[in-house]
């Protein structure tokens, strides 16, 4: 089974130990770090979700455009920030809720699929973008919230897309875009850099 790197709260479903005692960065550093994943022209208007000192996710900054950026989770060992179209928020939020409840990765997908099929969880009708940056923790400047030389990955969610409907392969190869989870409500084009 392919590993899916993005569906959970922007998130990654990583099997790394947590950095439980790490200090939560300032709101300013979280906003700078989170929005660094967004296209430059969309950063100033993006809403930003980040963490309080007790590690609760909250709105750090309201937005004026269609982008929501998610700050790095202070309990993960790898720095990761993501920005995605606001229409993906119900799907992302539900993933975060299931993770917080201790639902395992495979079971989380099953729960969300059942909720989508029952009409309780809505996916967008058309393509929606997600922008992601990740880096080792030791590459992050604590004062600015920015990582040096992060790796980027962009995703375009295309619910129920297939290789036949898109002309894209269903497996990665030679740095080309590819379709992950074809036929699923969370099918998406992966673009790695």
C-alpha positions as CSV (number, residue, x, y, z in Angstrom):
1,X,0.0,0.0,0.0
2,X,1.3,3.4,-0.9
3,X,2.0,5.8,1.9
4,X,-0.1,9.0,1.8
5,X,1.9,11.9,3.1
6,X,-0.7,14.6,3.2
7,X,-4.3,13.8,4.0
8,X,-4.0,14.3,7.7
9,X,-4.2,17.9,8.7
10,X,-2.2,18.8,6.3
11,X,-0.9,16.3,7.6
12,X,1.6,13.7,7.6
13,X,0.9,10.4,9.2
14,X,4.5,9.9,10.4
15,X,5.8,7.1,12.6
16,X,8.4,9.3,14.4
17,X,8.7,9.9,18.1
18,X,7.3,13.1,19.3
19,X,9.2,16.2,20.6
20,X,6.9,16.4,23.6
21,X,8.9,18.9,25.5
22,X,9.6,21.3,22.6
23,X,8.7,24.9,23.1
24,X,5.8,26.2,21.0
25,X,7.1,29.0,18.7
26,X,5.7,32.4,18.9
27,X,2.5,33.2,16.9
28,X,4.6,35.4,14.6
29,X,7.2,32.6,13.9
30,X,4.4,30.1,13.3
31,X,2.6,32.5,10.9
32,X,5.9,33.1,9.0
33,X,6.7,29.4,8.9
34,X,3.2,28.3,7.9
35,X,2.8,30.8,5.1
36,X,6.2,30.0,3.7
37,X,4.5,27.0,2.0
38,X,2.1,29.2,0.1
39,X,2.7,30.9,-3.2
40,X,4.2,34.3,-2.5
41,X,1.2,36.2,-3.9
42,X,-1.1,34.4,-1.5
43,X,0.8,34.5,1.7
44,X,-0.4,37.9,3.1
45,X,-4.1,36.9,2.8
46,X,-3.9,33.3,4.0
47,X,-5.6,32.3,7.3
48,X,-3.2,30.6,9.6
49,X,-3.9,27.8,12.1
50,X,-1.2,27.4,14.8
51,X,-0.6,26.1,18.3
52,X,-1.0,27.7,21.7
53,X,1.4,27.1,24.5
54,X,-0.7,24.1,25.6
55,X,-0.5,22.7,22.1
56,X,-4.1,23.3,21.1
57,X,-4.7,24.2,17.5
58,X,-6.4,27.6,17.0
59,X,-6.8,30.4,14.4
60,X,-3.7,32.6,14.7
61,X,-4.7,34.9,11.9
62,X,-7.9,35.2,9.9
63,X,-7.6,35.2,6.1
64,X,-8.8,37.3,3.2
65,X,-8.3,34.8,0.4
66,X,-9.1,31.1,-0.1
67,X,-6.0,29.7,1.5
68,X,-5.6,28.1,5.0
69,X,-2.0,27.5,6.3
70,X,-1.2,25.1,9.0
71,X,1.8,25.7,11.3
72,X,4.3,23.0,12.2
73,X,3.0,20.6,14.9
74,X,5.3,21.1,17.8
75,X,5.0,17.4,18.8
76,X,6.4,16.1,15.5
77,X,10.1,15.5,15.1
78,X,10.2,16.8,11.5
79,X,9.2,20.4,10.6
80,X,6.3,20.5,8.2
81,X,4.0,23.3,7.2
82,X,1.1,23.2,4.7
83,X,-1.3,25.5,3.0
84,X,-4.5,24.4,1.3
85,X,-7.7,25.7,-0.3
86,X,-10.4,26.3,2.3
87,X,-12.7,23.8,0.7
88,X,-10.4,21.1,1.9
89,X,-10.7,22.1,5.5
90,X,-13.6,19.8,6.5
91,X,-11.5,16.8,5.2
92,X,-8.3,18.1,6.9
93,X,-10.1,18.9,10.2
94,X,-11.7,15.5,10.3
95,X,-8.3,13.9,9.8
96,X,-6.9,15.9,12.7
97,X,-9.9,14.9,14.9
98,X,-9.4,11.2,14.2
99,X,-5.7,11.4,14.8
100,X,-6.3,13.2,18.2
101,X,-8.8,10.4,19.0
102,X,-6.1,7.8,18.4
103,X,-7.6,6.3,15.3
104,X,-5.0,4.4,13.3
105,X,-4.0,5.6,9.8
106,X,-5.8,2.9,7.8
107,X,-8.9,3.1,10.0
108,X,-8.9,6.9,9.7
109,X,-9.3,6.5,5.9
110,X,-12.1,4.0,6.4
111,X,-13.9,6.4,8.7
112,X,-13.6,9.4,6.4
113,X,-14.7,7.3,3.4
114,X,-17.8,6.1,5.2
115,X,-18.6,9.7,6.2
116,X,-18.1,10.9,2.6
117,X,-20.3,8.2,1.2
118,X,-23.0,9.0,3.9
119,X,-22.9,12.7,3.0
120,X,-21.6,13.7,6.4
121,X,-18.2,14.9,5.1
122,X,-18.0,16.9,1.9
123,X,-15.1,16.9,-0.6
124,X,-14.8,19.7,-3.1
125,X,-16.5,19.3,-6.5
126,X,-13.3,20.1,-8.4
127,X,-9.6,20.5,-8.2
128,X,-8.1,22.1,-5.0
129,X,-4.4,22.8,-4.3
130,X,-2.3,22.0,-1.3
131,X,1.3,23.3,-0.8
132,X,3.7,21.6,1.6
133,X,7.2,22.2,2.9
134,X,9.1,19.9,5.2
135,X,12.6,19.9,6.6
136,X,14.7,18.4,9.5
137,X,14.0,20.3,12.8
138,X,17.7,21.3,13.1
139,X,17.3,23.4,9.9
140,X,14.6,25.7,11.3
141,X,15.5,29.1,12.6
142,X,13.6,29.4,15.9
143,X,13.4,33.2,15.7
144,X,11.9,33.4,12.2
145,X,10.1,30.1,12.0
146,X,11.6,29.5,8.6
147,X,13.5,26.4,7.5
148,X,16.7,26.5,5.5
149,X,16.5,24.5,2.2
150,X,13.1,22.8,2.8
151,X,11.7,20.2,0.5
152,X,8.5,21.2,-1.3
153,X,5.6,19.0,-2.5
154,X,2.5,20.3,-4.1
155,X,-0.7,18.4,-4.4
156,X,-3.9,19.0,-6.4
157,X,-6.8,17.1,-5.0
158,X,-9.1,15.8,-7.7
159,X,-11.9,13.8,-6.1
160,X,-12.4,10.4,-7.8
161,X,-9.8,11.1,-10.5
162,X,-8.3,8.1,-12.3
163,X,-5.4,7.6,-14.7
164,X,-8.0,7.3,-17.4
165,X,-9.7,10.6,-16.6
166,X,-6.4,12.5,-16.1
167,X,-3.8,10.8,-18.3
168,X,-1.5,10.6,-15.3
169,X,0.3,7.5,-14.0
170,X,-0.8,6.0,-10.7
171,X,2.8,5.5,-9.5
172,X,5.7,7.9,-9.1
173,X,8.5,7.9,-11.6
174,X,11.4,10.1,-12.7
175,X,10.1,13.2,-10.9
176,X,6.9,13.4,-12.9
177,X,3.5,14.2,-11.5
178,X,1.4,11.2,-10.6
179,X,-2.0,10.3,-9.3
180,X,-2.2,9.0,-5.7
181,X,-5.3,7.1,-4.5
182,X,-7.0,7.0,-7.9
183,X,-10.7,6.6,-7.7
184,X,-10.9,7.7,-4.1
185,X,-12.6,10.9,-2.9
186,X,-9.2,12.2,-1.9
187,X,-7.4,11.3,-5.2
188,X,-4.7,13.8,-5.8
189,X,-1.9,14.7,-8.2
190,X,1.5,14.6,-6.5
191,X,4.2,17.0,-7.6
192,X,7.5,16.6,-5.8
193,X,10.5,18.9,-6.0
